[in-house]
Amino acid sequence: MHYIYSRMTNNNNNNEFRGNEMLDFNNGIFHTVADETKRGVWWIIETATGEKIDFARCEEDVLFTVGELMKTRIAGL
């Protein structure tokens, strides 16, 4: 099971969404880590190897990417 905690706000100047709080995801296979150089960006990391797979800017990006990665893992079994 995984847990996601985020709160997004709309910046009316340029219609971009910026995260106010940490996006935390961990399903035992993949987890997120905040990018130290850019605010509002999280890396999706493979837990077993520590490899950075992709980056995400919002909860939907994380869910989509992890969903596709899980499909790939299941298809390979």
PDB file with one MODEL, atoms N, CA, C and O in Angstrom:
MODEL        1
ATOM      1  N   MET A   1       0.836  -1.176   0.000  1.00  0.00           N
ATOM      2  CA  MET A   1       0.000   0.000   0.000  1.00  0.00           C
ATOM      3  C   MET A   1       0.880   1.239   0.000  1.00  0.00           C
ATOM      4  O   MET A   1       1.981   1.217   0.551  1.00  0.00           O
ATOM      5  N   HIS A   2       0.416   2.298  -0.601  1.00  0.00           N
ATOM      6  CA  HIS A   2       1.204   3.513  -0.660  1.00  0.00           C
ATOM      7  C   HIS A   2       0.414   4.680  -0.093  1.00  0.00           C
ATOM      8  O   HIS A   2      -0.815   4.652  -0.023  1.00  0.00           O
ATOM      9  N   TYR A   3       1.138   5.689   0.304  1.00  0.00           N
ATOM     10  CA  TYR A   3       0.538   6.872   0.889  1.00  0.00           C
ATOM     11  C   TYR A   3       1.049   8.106   0.157  1.00  0.00           C
ATOM     12  O   TYR A   3       2.246   8.234  -0.098  1.00  0.00           O
ATOM     13  N   ILE A   4       0.155   8.992  -0.170  1.00  0.00           N
ATOM     14  CA  ILE A   4       0.532  10.226  -0.836  1.00  0.00           C
ATOM     15  C   ILE A   4      -0.023  11.385  -0.045  1.00  0.00           C
ATOM     16  O   ILE A   4      -1.196  11.395   0.330  1.00  0.00           O
ATOM     17  N   TYR A   5       0.830  12.363   0.207  1.00  0.00           N
ATOM     18  CA  TYR A   5       0.399  13.538   0.942  1.00  0.00           C
ATOM     19  C   TYR A   5       0.873  14.767   0.188  1.00  0.00           C
ATOM     20  O   TYR A   5       2.076  15.007   0.088  1.00  0.00           O
ATOM     21  N   SER A   6      -0.035  15.527  -0.330  1.00  0.00           N
ATOM     22  CA  SER A   6       0.360  16.742  -1.026  1.00  0.00           C
ATOM     23  C   SER A   6      -0.757  17.762  -0.944  1.00  0.00           C
ATOM     24  O   SER A   6      -1.924  17.423  -0.751  1.00  0.00           O
ATOM     25  N   ARG A   7      -0.376  19.007  -1.094  1.00  0.00           N
ATOM     26  CA  ARG A   7      -1.352  20.085  -1.183  1.00  0.00           C
ATOM     27  C   ARG A   7      -0.842  21.058  -2.235  1.00  0.00           C
ATOM     28  O   ARG A   7       0.253  21.606  -2.102  1.00  0.00           O
ATOM     29  N   MET A   8      -1.622  21.270  -3.265  1.00  0.00           N
ATOM     30  CA  MET A   8      -1.190  22.096  -4.373  1.00  0.00           C
ATOM     31  C   MET A   8      -1.998  23.397  -4.381  1.00  0.00           C
ATOM     32  O   MET A   8      -3.166  23.413  -3.992  1.00  0.00           O
ATOM     33  N   THR A   9      -1.371  24.471  -4.821  1.00  0.00           N
ATOM     34  CA  THR A   9      -2.061  25.746  -4.976  1.00  0.00           C
ATOM     35  C   THR A   9      -1.825  26.267  -6.377  1.00  0.00           C
ATOM     36  O   THR A   9      -0.801  25.967  -6.992  1.00  0.00           O
ATOM     37  N   ASN A  10      -2.756  27.039  -6.881  1.00  0.00           N
ATOM     38  CA  ASN A  10      -2.651  27.596  -8.216  1.00  0.00           C
ATOM     39  C   ASN A  10      -2.009  28.969  -8.131  1.00  0.00           C
ATOM     40  O   ASN A  10      -2.436  29.812  -7.342  1.00  0.00           O
ATOM     41  N   ASN A  11      -0.986  29.195  -8.941  1.00  0.00           N
ATOM     42  CA  ASN A  11      -0.345  30.494  -9.044  1.00  0.00           C
ATOM     43  C   ASN A  11      -1.036  31.233 -10.186  1.00  0.00           C
ATOM     44  O   ASN A  11      -0.836  30.882 -11.349  1.00  0.00           O
ATOM     45  N   ASN A  12      -1.837  32.240  -9.882  1.00  0.00           N
ATOM     46  CA  ASN A  12      -2.636  32.921 -10.898  1.00  0.00           C
ATOM     47  C   ASN A  12      -1.807  33.675 -11.925  1.00  0.00           C
ATOM     48  O   ASN A  12      -2.329  34.015 -12.987  1.00  0.00           O
ATOM     49  N   ASN A  13      -0.546  33.948 -11.655  1.00  0.00           N
ATOM     50  CA  ASN A  13       0.274  34.685 -12.601  1.00  0.00           C
ATOM     51  C   ASN A  13       0.587  33.889 -13.858  1.00  0.00           C
ATOM     52  O   ASN A  13       0.586  34.444 -14.957  1.00  0.00           O
ATOM     53  N   ASN A  14       0.851  32.615 -13.713  1.00  0.00           N
ATOM     54  CA  ASN A  14       1.239  31.816 -14.875  1.00  0.00           C
ATOM     55  C   ASN A  14       0.531  30.462 -14.938  1.00  0.00           C
ATOM     56  O   ASN A  14       0.921  29.604 -15.729  1.00  0.00           O
ATOM     57  N   ASN A  15      -0.482  30.261 -14.133  1.00  0.00           N
ATOM     58  CA  ASN A  15      -1.292  29.040 -14.121  1.00  0.00           C
ATOM     59  C   ASN A  15      -0.478  27.768 -13.901  1.00  0.00           C
ATOM     60  O   ASN A  15      -0.897  26.690 -14.324  1.00  0.00           O
ATOM     61  N   GLU A  16       0.660  27.875 -13.257  1.00  0.00           N
ATOM     62  CA  GLU A  16       1.428  26.696 -12.890  1.00  0.00           C
ATOM     63  C   GLU A  16       1.058  26.285 -11.474  1.00  0.00           C
ATOM     64  O   GLU A  16       0.726  27.120 -10.632  1.00  0.00           O
ATOM     65  N   PHE A  17       1.120  24.998 -11.232  1.00  0.00           N
ATOM     66  CA  PHE A  17       0.864  24.500  -9.887  1.00  0.00           C
ATOM     67  C   PHE A  17       2.189  24.288  -9.185  1.00  0.00           C
ATOM     68  O   PHE A  17       3.119  23.720  -9.757  1.00  0.00           O
ATOM     69  N   ARG A  18       2.273  24.737  -7.968  1.00  0.00           N
ATOM     70  CA  ARG A  18       3.491  24.578  -7.182  1.00  0.00           C
ATOM     71  C   ARG A  18       3.128  23.902  -5.869  1.00  0.00           C
ATOM     72  O   ARG A  18       2.148  24.263  -5.218  1.00  0.00           O
ATOM     73  N   GLY A  19       3.932  22.917  -5.492  1.00  0.00           N
ATOM     74  CA  GLY A  19       3.663  22.186  -4.260  1.00  0.00           C
ATOM     75  C   GLY A  19       4.077  22.982  -3.037  1.00  0.00           C
ATOM     76  O   GLY A  19       5.168  23.549  -2.996  1.00  0.00           O
ATOM     77  N   ASN A  20       3.217  23.023  -2.059  1.00  0.00           N
ATOM     78  CA  ASN A  20       3.537  23.699  -0.813  1.00  0.00           C
ATOM     79  C   ASN A  20       4.146  22.751   0.198  1.00  0.00           C
ATOM     80  O   ASN A  20       4.859  23.180   1.105  1.00  0.00           O
ATOM     81  N   GLU A  21       3.872  21.470   0.052  1.00  0.00           N
ATOM     82  CA  GLU A  21       4.342  20.505   1.031  1.00  0.00           C
ATOM     83  C   GLU A  21       4.953  19.313   0.317  1.00  0.00           C
ATOM     84  O   GLU A  21       4.773  19.134  -0.887  1.00  0.00           O
ATOM     85  N   MET A  22       5.658  18.522   1.054  1.00  0.00           N
ATOM     86  CA  MET A  22       6.359  17.370   0.509  1.00  0.00           C
ATOM     87  C   MET A  22       5.393  16.320  -0.019  1.00  0.00           C
ATOM     88  O   MET A  22       4.421  15.969   0.651  1.00  0.00           O
ATOM     89  N   LEU A  23       5.654  15.830  -1.198  1.00  0.00           N
ATOM     90  CA  LEU A  23       4.917  14.719  -1.782  1.00  0.00           C
ATOM     91  C   LEU A  23       5.636  13.448  -1.355  1.00  0.00           C
ATOM     92  O   LEU A  23       6.795  13.246  -1.718  1.00  0.00           O
ATOM     93  N   ASP A  24       4.980  12.600  -0.601  1.00  0.00           N
ATOM     94  CA  ASP A  24       5.611  11.406  -0.058  1.00  0.00           C
ATOM     95  C   ASP A  24       4.941  10.181  -0.642  1.00  0.00           C
ATOM     96  O   ASP A  24       3.737   9.990  -0.474  1.00  0.00           O
ATOM     97  N   PHE A  25       5.704   9.355  -1.320  1.00  0.00           N
ATOM     98  CA  PHE A  25       5.186   8.128  -1.921  1.00  0.00           C
ATOM     99  C   PHE A  25       6.169   7.007  -1.616  1.00  0.00           C
ATOM    100  O   PHE A  25       7.378   7.174  -1.778  1.00  0.00           O
ATOM    101  N   ASN A  26       5.657   5.878  -1.180  1.00  0.00           N
ATOM    102  CA  ASN A  26       6.487   4.708  -0.944  1.00  0.00           C
ATOM    103  C   ASN A  26       5.603   3.477  -0.966  1.00  0.00           C
ATOM    104  O   ASN A  26       4.764   3.292  -0.084  1.00  0.00           O
ATOM    105  N   ASN A  27       5.791   2.625  -1.985  1.00  0.00           N
ATOM    106  CA  ASN A  27       5.030   1.383  -2.042  1.00  0.00           C
ATOM    107  C   ASN A  27       5.924   0.170  -1.818  1.00  0.00           C
ATOM    108  O   ASN A  27       5.517  -0.965  -2.068  1.00  0.00           O
ATOM    109  N   GLY A  28       7.145   0.417  -1.346  1.00  0.00           N
ATOM    110  CA  GLY A  28       8.079  -0.667  -1.101  1.00  0.00           C
ATOM    111  C   GLY A  28       8.950  -0.982  -2.300  1.00  0.00           C
ATOM    112  O   GLY A  28      10.026  -1.559  -2.140  1.00  0.00           O
ATOM    113  N   ILE A  29       8.514  -0.620  -3.493  1.00  0.00           N
ATOM    114  CA  ILE A  29       9.285  -0.852  -4.707  1.00  0.00           C
ATOM    115  C   ILE A  29       9.841   0.471  -5.227  1.00  0.00           C
ATOM    116  O   ILE A  29      10.996   0.542  -5.647  1.00  0.00           O
ATOM    117  N   PHE A  30       9.028   1.505  -5.198  1.00  0.00           N
ATOM    118  CA  PHE A  30       9.429   2.842  -5.624  1.00  0.00           C
ATOM    119  C   PHE A  30       9.093   3.837  -4.518  1.00  0.00           C
ATOM    120  O   PHE A  30       8.142   3.637  -3.763  1.00  0.00           O
ATOM    121  N   HIS A  31       9.873   4.905  -4.425  1.00  0.00           N
ATOM    122  CA  HIS A  31       9.573   5.971  -3.474  1.00  0.00           C
ATOM    123  C   HIS A  31      10.009   7.313  -4.071  1.00  0.00           C
ATOM    124  O   HIS A  31      10.745   7.352  -5.056  1.00  0.00           O
ATOM    125  N   THR A  32       9.551   8.396  -3.471  1.00  0.00           N
ATOM    126  CA  THR A  32       9.907   9.720  -3.956  1.00  0.00           C
ATOM    127  C   THR A  32      10.897  10.389  -3.008  1.00  0.00           C
ATOM    128  O   THR A  32      10.891  10.162  -1.798  1.00  0.00           O
ATOM    129  N   VAL A  33      11.746  11.219  -3.604  1.00  0.00           N
ATOM    130  CA  VAL A  33      12.707  12.033  -2.868  1.00  0.00           C
ATOM    131  C   VAL A  33      12.693  13.417  -3.495  1.00  0.00           C
ATOM    132  O   VAL A  33      12.720  13.548  -4.719  1.00  0.00           O
ATOM    133  N   ALA A  34      12.652  14.446  -2.665  1.00  0.00           N
ATOM    134  CA  ALA A  34      12.622  15.819  -3.181  1.00  0.00           C
ATOM    135  C   ALA A  34      13.930  16.150  -3.888  1.00  0.00           C
ATOM    136  O   ALA A  34      15.010  15.775  -3.431  1.00  0.00           O
ATOM    137  N   ASP A  35      13.819  16.854  -5.002  1.00  0.00           N
ATOM    138  CA  ASP A  35      14.995  17.350  -5.718  1.00  0.00           C
ATOM    139  C   ASP A  35      15.574  18.509  -4.918  1.00  0.00           C
ATOM    140  O   ASP A  35      14.855  19.442  -4.560  1.00  0.00           O
ATOM    141  N   GLU A  36      16.855  18.451  -4.642  1.00  0.00           N
ATOM    142  CA  GLU A  36      17.491  19.469  -3.813  1.00  0.00           C
ATOM    143  C   GLU A  36      17.715  20.781  -4.554  1.00  0.00           C
ATOM    144  O   GLU A  36      17.912  21.818  -3.921  1.00  0.00           O
ATOM    145  N   THR A  37      17.687  20.752  -5.883  1.00  0.00           N
ATOM    146  CA  THR A  37      17.978  21.955  -6.656  1.00  0.00           C
ATOM    147  C   THR A  37      16.740  22.705  -7.126  1.00  0.00           C
ATOM    148  O   THR A  37      16.814  23.895  -7.430  1.00  0.00           O
ATOM    149  N   LYS A  38      15.598  22.015  -7.190  1.00  0.00           N
ATOM    150  CA  LYS A  38      14.381  22.638  -7.699  1.00  0.00           C
ATOM    151  C   LYS A  38      13.217  22.411  -6.752  1.00  0.00           C
ATOM    152  O   LYS A  38      12.953  21.281  -6.341  1.00  0.00           O
ATOM    153  N   ARG A  39      12.536  23.464  -6.413  1.00  0.00           N
ATOM    154  CA  ARG A  39      11.369  23.359  -5.544  1.00  0.00           C
ATOM    155  C   ARG A  39      10.183  22.801  -6.337  1.00  0.00           C
ATOM    156  O   ARG A  39       9.961  23.187  -7.485  1.00  0.00           O
ATOM    157  N   GLY A  40       9.438  21.905  -5.728  1.00  0.00           N
ATOM    158  CA  GLY A  40       8.253  21.343  -6.371  1.00  0.00           C
ATOM    159  C   GLY A  40       8.534  20.202  -7.319  1.00  0.00           C
ATOM    160  O   GLY A  40       7.665  19.830  -8.108  1.00  0.00           O
ATOM    161  N   VAL A  41       9.740  19.630  -7.263  1.00  0.00           N
ATOM    162  CA  VAL A  41      10.106  18.497  -8.116  1.00  0.00           C
ATOM    163  C   VAL A  41      10.547  17.350  -7.215  1.00  0.00           C
ATOM    164  O   VAL A  41      11.312  17.548  -6.272  1.00  0.00           O
ATOM    165  N   TRP A  42      10.060  16.157  -7.512  1.00  0.00           N
ATOM    166  CA  TRP A  42      10.417  14.956  -6.768  1.00  0.00           C
ATOM    167  C   TRP A  42      10.929  13.906  -7.720  1.00  0.00           C
ATOM    168  O   TRP A  42      10.395  13.737  -8.816  1.00  0.00           O
ATOM    169  N   TRP A  43      11.965  13.196  -7.305  1.00  0.00           N
ATOM    170  CA  TRP A  43      12.486  12.073  -8.075  1.00  0.00           C
ATOM    171  C   TRP A  43      11.761  10.803  -7.666  1.00  0.00           C
ATOM    172  O   TRP A  43      11.480  10.592  -6.486  1.00  0.00           O
ATOM    173  N   ILE A  44      11.462   9.966  -8.632  1.00  0.00           N
ATOM    174  CA  ILE A  44      10.925   8.636  -8.370  1.00  0.00           C
ATOM    175  C   ILE A  44      12.119   7.693  -8.387  1.00  0.00           C
ATOM    176  O   ILE A  44      12.815   7.569  -9.394  1.00  0.00           O
ATOM    177  N   ILE A  45      12.345   7.031  -7.258  1.00  0.00           N
ATOM    178  CA  ILE A  45      13.534   6.203  -7.047  1.00  0.00           C
ATOM    179  C   ILE A  45      13.125   4.744  -6.904  1.00  0.00           C
ATOM    180  O   ILE A  45      12.141   4.440  -6.229  1.00  0.00           O
ATOM    181  N   GLU A  46      13.873   3.834  -7.536  1.00  0.00           N
ATOM    182  CA  GLU A  46      13.660   2.412  -7.296  1.00  0.00           C
ATOM    183  C   GLU A  46      14.323   2.073  -5.966  1.00  0.00           C
ATOM    184  O   GLU A  46      15.529   2.259  -5.804  1.00  0.00           O
ATOM    185  N   THR A  47      13.545   1.583  -5.027  1.00  0.00           N
ATOM    186  CA  THR A  47      14.017   1.382  -3.659  1.00  0.00           C
ATOM    187  C   THR A  47      15.163   0.381  -3.576  1.00  0.00           C
ATOM    188  O   THR A  47      16.118   0.606  -2.834  1.00  0.00           O
ATOM    189  N   ALA A  48      15.089  -0.704  -4.312  1.00  0.00           N
ATOM    190  CA  ALA A  48      16.107  -1.753  -4.208  1.00  0.00           C
ATOM    191  C   ALA A  48      17.479  -1.293  -4.691  1.00  0.00           C
ATOM    192  O   ALA A  48      18.492  -1.656  -4.094  1.00  0.00           O
ATOM    193  N   THR A  49      17.528  -0.505  -5.757  1.00  0.00           N
ATOM    194  CA  THR A  49      18.812  -0.119  -6.344  1.00  0.00           C
ATOM    195  C   THR A  49      19.210   1.321  -6.044  1.00  0.00           C
ATOM    196  O   THR A  49      20.387   1.668  -6.140  1.00  0.00           O
ATOM    197  N   GLY A  50      18.251   2.156  -5.685  1.00  0.00           N
ATOM    198  CA  GLY A  50      18.531   3.565  -5.468  1.00  0.00           C
ATOM    199  C   GLY A  50      18.618   4.363  -6.752  1.00  0.00           C
ATOM    200  O   GLY A  50      19.015   5.528  -6.731  1.00  0.00           O
ATOM    201  N   GLU A  51      18.249   3.750  -7.879  1.00  0.00           N
ATOM    202  CA  GLU A  51      18.320   4.401  -9.188  1.00  0.00           C
ATOM    203  C   GLU A  51      17.204   5.420  -9.356  1.00  0.00           C
ATOM    204  O   GLU A  51      16.045   5.139  -9.052  1.00  0.00           O
ATOM    205  N   LYS A  52      17.561   6.612  -9.844  1.00  0.00           N
ATOM    206  CA  LYS A  52      16.564   7.633 -10.161  1.00  0.00           C
ATOM    207  C   LYS A  52      15.912   7.249 -11.481  1.00  0.00           C
ATOM    208  O   LYS A  52      16.589   7.142 -12.504  1.00  0.00           O
ATOM    209  N   ILE A  53      14.601   7.041 -11.460  1.00  0.00           N
ATOM    210  CA  ILE A  53      13.884   6.595 -12.641  1.00  0.00           C
ATOM    211  C   ILE A  53      13.366   7.780 -13.453  1.00  0.00           C
ATOM    212  O   ILE A  53      13.594   7.856 -14.660  1.00  0.00           O
ATOM    213  N   ASP A  54      12.680   8.688 -12.801  1.00  0.00           N
ATOM    214  CA  ASP A  54      12.041   9.822 -13.479  1.00  0.00           C
ATOM    215  C   ASP A  54      11.761  10.880 -12.431  1.00  0.00           C
ATOM    216  O   ASP A  54      11.915  10.633 -11.235  1.00  0.00           O
ATOM    217  N   PHE A  55      11.349  12.059 -12.876  1.00  0.00           N
ATOM    218  CA  PHE A  55      10.962  13.102 -11.932  1.00  0.00           C
ATOM    219  C   PHE A  55       9.497  13.431 -12.117  1.00  0.00           C
ATOM    220  O   PHE A  55       8.915  13.158 -13.167  1.00  0.00           O
ATOM    221  N   ALA A  56       8.905  14.018 -11.092  1.00  0.00           N
ATOM    222  CA  ALA A  56       7.487  14.364 -11.127  1.00  0.00           C
ATOM    223  C   ALA A  56       7.296  15.725 -10.484  1.00  0.00           C
ATOM    224  O   ALA A  56       8.063  16.125  -9.608  1.00  0.00           O
ATOM    225  N   ARG A  57       6.277  16.424 -10.922  1.00  0.00           N
ATOM    226  CA  ARG A  57       5.965  17.734 -10.377  1.00  0.00           C
ATOM    227  C   ARG A  57       4.660  17.750  -9.587  1.00  0.00           C
ATOM    228  O   ARG A  57       4.370  18.715  -8.880  1.00  0.00           O
ATOM    229  N   CYS A  58       3.868  16.670  -9.708  1.00  0.00           N
ATOM    230  CA  CYS A  58       2.593  16.624  -8.984  1.00  0.00           C
ATOM    231  C   CYS A  58       2.226  15.169  -8.710  1.00  0.00           C
ATOM    232  O   CYS A  58       2.861  14.241  -9.213  1.00  0.00           O
ATOM    233  N   GLU A  59       1.208  15.002  -7.917  1.00  0.00           N
ATOM    234  CA  GLU A  59       0.738  13.669  -7.532  1.00  0.00           C
ATOM    235  C   GLU A  59       0.342  12.828  -8.738  1.00  0.00           C
ATOM    236  O   GLU A  59       0.633  11.633  -8.784  1.00  0.00           O
ATOM    237  N   GLU A  60      -0.318  13.442  -9.710  1.00  0.00           N
ATOM    238  CA  GLU A  60      -0.753  12.709 -10.902  1.00  0.00           C
ATOM    239  C   GLU A  60       0.434  12.156 -11.678  1.00  0.00           C
ATOM    240  O   GLU A  60       0.376  11.039 -12.192  1.00  0.00           O
ATOM    241  N   ASP A  61       1.517  12.937 -11.764  1.00  0.00           N
ATOM    242  CA  ASP A  61       2.725  12.462 -12.439  1.00  0.00           C
ATOM    243  C   ASP A  61       3.301  11.239 -11.742  1.00  0.00           C
ATOM    244  O   ASP A  61       3.706  10.278 -12.397  1.00  0.00           O
ATOM    245  N   VAL A  62       3.338  11.273 -10.430  1.00  0.00           N
ATOM    246  CA  VAL A  62       3.871  10.151  -9.655  1.00  0.00           C
ATOM    247  C   VAL A  62       3.014   8.914  -9.889  1.00  0.00           C
ATOM    248  O   VAL A  62       3.543   7.838 -10.171  1.00  0.00           O
ATOM    249  N   LEU A  63       1.707   9.055  -9.776  1.00  0.00           N
ATOM    250  CA  LEU A  63       0.814   7.905  -9.941  1.00  0.00           C
ATOM    251  C   LEU A  63       0.895   7.319 -11.346  1.00  0.00           C
ATOM    252  O   LEU A  63       0.902   6.099 -11.506  1.00  0.00           O
ATOM    253  N   PHE A  64       0.956   8.169 -12.358  1.00  0.00           N
ATOM    254  CA  PHE A  64       1.046   7.681 -13.734  1.00  0.00           C
ATOM    255  C   PHE A  64       2.355   6.934 -13.958  1.00  0.00           C
ATOM    256  O   PHE A  64       2.357   5.826 -14.495  1.00  0.00           O
ATOM    257  N   THR A  65       3.463   7.535 -13.548  1.00  0.00           N
ATOM    258  CA  THR A  65       4.770   6.924 -13.766  1.00  0.00           C
ATOM    259  C   THR A  65       4.907   5.609 -13.018  1.00  0.00           C
ATOM    260  O   THR A  65       5.376   4.621 -13.584  1.00  0.00           O
ATOM    261  N   VAL A  66       4.509   5.586 -11.765  1.00  0.00           N
ATOM    262  CA  VAL A  66       4.603   4.348 -10.981  1.00  0.00           C
ATOM    263  C   VAL A  66       3.664   3.293 -11.559  1.00  0.00           C
ATOM    264  O   VAL A  66       4.008   2.111 -11.580  1.00  0.00           O
ATOM    265  N   GLY A  67       2.499   3.695 -12.021  1.00  0.00           N
ATOM    266  CA  GLY A  67       1.584   2.747 -12.658  1.00  0.00           C
ATOM    267  C   GLY A  67       2.197   2.100 -13.882  1.00  0.00           C
ATOM    268  O   GLY A  67       2.092   0.887 -14.065  1.00  0.00           O
ATOM    269  N   GLU A  68       2.839   2.903 -14.725  1.00  0.00           N
ATOM    270  CA  GLU A  68       3.488   2.365 -15.920  1.00  0.00           C
ATOM    271  C   GLU A  68       4.668   1.470 -15.552  1.00  0.00           C
ATOM    272  O   GLU A  68       4.874   0.429 -16.177  1.00  0.00           O
ATOM    273  N   LEU A  69       5.445   1.865 -14.542  1.00  0.00           N
ATOM    274  CA  LEU A  69       6.561   1.032 -14.103  1.00  0.00           C
ATOM    275  C   LEU A  69       6.081  -0.301 -13.536  1.00  0.00           C
ATOM    276  O   LEU A  69       6.702  -1.337 -13.773  1.00  0.00           O
ATOM    277  N   MET A  70       4.984  -0.278 -12.794  1.00  0.00           N
ATOM    278  CA  MET A  70       4.442  -1.516 -12.235  1.00  0.00           C
ATOM    279  C   MET A  70       3.901  -2.429 -13.340  1.00  0.00           C
ATOM    280  O   MET A  70       4.061  -3.647 -13.263  1.00  0.00           O
ATOM    281  N   LYS A  71       3.267  -1.858 -14.359  1.00  0.00           N
ATOM    282  CA  LYS A  71       2.804  -2.661 -15.506  1.00  0.00           C
ATOM    283  C   LYS A  71       3.981  -3.359 -16.173  1.00  0.00           C
ATOM    284  O   LYS A  71       3.895  -4.532 -16.534  1.00  0.00           O
ATOM    285  N   THR A  72       5.084  -2.628 -16.335  1.00  0.00           N
ATOM    286  CA  THR A  72       6.273  -3.193 -16.951  1.00  0.00           C
ATOM    287  C   THR A  72       6.836  -4.329 -16.111  1.00  0.00           C
ATOM    288  O   THR A  72       7.243  -5.358 -16.650  1.00  0.00           O
ATOM    289  N   ARG A  73       6.863  -4.152 -14.808  1.00  0.00           N
ATOM    290  CA  ARG A  73       7.386  -5.204 -13.926  1.00  0.00           C
ATOM    291  C   ARG A  73       6.501  -6.440 -13.970  1.00  0.00           C
ATOM    292  O   ARG A  73       7.004  -7.563 -13.999  1.00  0.00           O
ATOM    293  N   ILE A  74       5.188  -6.242 -13.974  1.00  0.00           N
ATOM    294  CA  ILE A  74       4.262  -7.382 -14.004  1.00  0.00           C
ATOM    295  C   ILE A  74       4.365  -8.123 -15.336  1.00  0.00           C
ATOM    296  O   ILE A  74       4.339  -9.353 -15.366  1.00  0.00           O
ATOM    297  N   ALA A  75       4.480  -7.382 -16.432  1.00  0.00           N
ATOM    298  CA  ALA A  75       4.586  -8.006 -17.750  1.00  0.00           C
ATOM    299  C   ALA A  75       5.870  -8.814 -17.894  1.00  0.00           C
ATOM    300  O   ALA A  75       5.918  -9.785 -18.650  1.00  0.00           O
ATOM    301  N   GLY A  76       6.911  -8.410 -17.167  1.00  0.00           N
ATOM    302  CA  GLY A  76       8.192  -9.105 -17.242  1.00  0.00           C
ATOM    303  C   GLY A  76       8.250 -10.371 -16.424  1.00  0.00           C
ATOM    304  O   GLY A  76       9.197 -11.146 -16.561  1.00  0.00           O
ATOM    305  N   LEU A  77       7.259 -10.607 -15.570  1.00  0.00           N
ATOM    306  CA  LEU A  77       7.296 -11.804 -14.703  1.00  0.00           C
ATOM    307  C   LEU A  77       6.840 -13.025 -15.411  1.00  0.00           C
ATOM    308  O   LEU A  77       6.812 -14.106 -14.823  1.00  0.00           O
TER     309      LEU A  77
ENDMDL
END
